[in-house]
């Protein structure tokens, strides 16, 4: 039985949400997106949603323990037993350690980390467009700039950790959606990961 445990990493506006869904589909695994989970909880007005709304609106990070608890809960669901694609977690080095401890405890490990590379100006252009189209409450100019800063300061360093295990595939994130998907699929197949028959 082969597993497919993936993480996609990229700055805001890199297209990692869109590519994450496509790649998860191709390899037959569920997407686990912390941003989506938080947004769904905010929309439904759950306790978690009330707890994180102000934090996400400001573009700050939700505390590690809160975020890890929801990820752990999700990864323990039966549909994630043979694989998953993480989007948005881990987002700092402390979260890498939490995930690592969890996976190691189950005799598991990530198979690949997809790094989507997009220049900052391109990212900013795409988020401005998304702000117009979707009206996300954390897509204000101040929150976006803050999130990009946090990305560079706290999230980009996690790649060095994974690079030392040789599991990072760096993908050029500029091009058409299909071109970028093809680049990612090719990199994952080169690692011996198999797409599902249906895809
Ligand atoms: P983006 O990539 O555009 O910043 P996300 O949808 O990934 O958006 O996340 C939205 C917000 O949810 C983040 O700005 C942060 O407040 C919170 N969040 C998501 N993932 C994490 C995480 N792993 N740790 C802490 N906070 C998180």
Boltz pocket constraint, residues with backbone or C-beta under 6 A from the ligand:
constraints:
  - pocket:
      binder: B
      contacts: [[A, 10], [A, 11], [A, 12], [A, 13], [A, 34], [A, 35], [A, 36], [A, 38], [A, 55], [A, 56], [A, 57], [A, 59], [A, 60], [A, 61], [A, 62], [A, 63], [A, 64], [A, 67], [A, 87], [A, 88], [A, 89], [A, 90], [A, 91], [A, 95], [A, 138], [A, 147]]
      max_distance: 6.0
